[in-house]
Amino acid sequence: MPQQRIKTLIGELHDMYGDDQPSEAQRRLLDDVERHIHPAGAKAPPDPAMLETMELLIEDMEEEHPRTSAVLREIMITLKNIGV
């Protein structure tokens, strides 16, 4: 179930960085991801800008935060696989 997997991965990020203050871009991105999680079959317009933003954030974080980047990449792949 991709929706549950995404929620689990977002939970992992909160566990890893729950006490850290996210940047404005990180907060917007997580808000966008959470807004796009919906039951299968529910209509939601695809937002390619969100995935592009996510790819850029992953690239920026990859060297300094490889584990976070890996989790974000998995979220992005799951979102793409479910048609977001």
N, C-alpha and C positions, 0 to 999 in steps of 0.2 A: 504494500500500500504506500505509494509515493508520498501522499499527503502526510502520513504519520512519520515517514522517514525524514521529511523536511523539518517537521516540528522537533524531532529528536535531534537533528543536526543543529538547529537553532538553539535548542536547550544546551547542547555541548558548548556552543560559543558563549552562552551566558555563564555556564559553569567555569569556563576557562578565564573569562574576562569580566565576570559580574561586578567586581569591585572597581574596575578601570572605567574611566570616563571615555565613552566612544566619541570619535570625531563626528562632526556634523554630517559628513558624507557617509560614515558607517551607520549612523542612526537612521538617516534617510533610506539607505539601502535595506537595512533590516525591516524598516517599516513597510517598504515596497514589497519585499519578499513575503512578509506576513499577510499583507493585503491581498496578495495573489494566491494564497492558499485557500482553496475552496473545494467542496465535494465534487467528485467526478460527475460530469454531465452538466454542471452549473455553468452558465454563460459568463464569461469575463473576457473583455477585449485584451488581446495580447499587447504587451508593452515592450517592444524591442529595446527601447531606451534603458529599461531596467537591466536587461541582460548585458547590454553594452557597458553600462555603469559598473555592473558587477564584475565583468571581465577586467576593466581598468583597475578597479579596487584590488582584485586578486593579483594582478601584475605588480601593483605598487607595494603590496604587502608581502609578496612571495619570499623575498630575500630575508627580511627582518622577522617575519612571522610565518614560517613555512607550514606549521600545523594548522593555523587559522586559514591560510590560503587553501590548504587541502580540503578543509571542511566546507569553505565557501564554494570551491570548485565542484564538490560533490552536490551541494545544494543547486548550483547552476545547472549541472548535468541533469539532475532529477527534474528540475523545472522544464528544461528543454524536452525531456522525454515525455512529459505529460502535456506538452503543447503550449506552455506559457511562453 
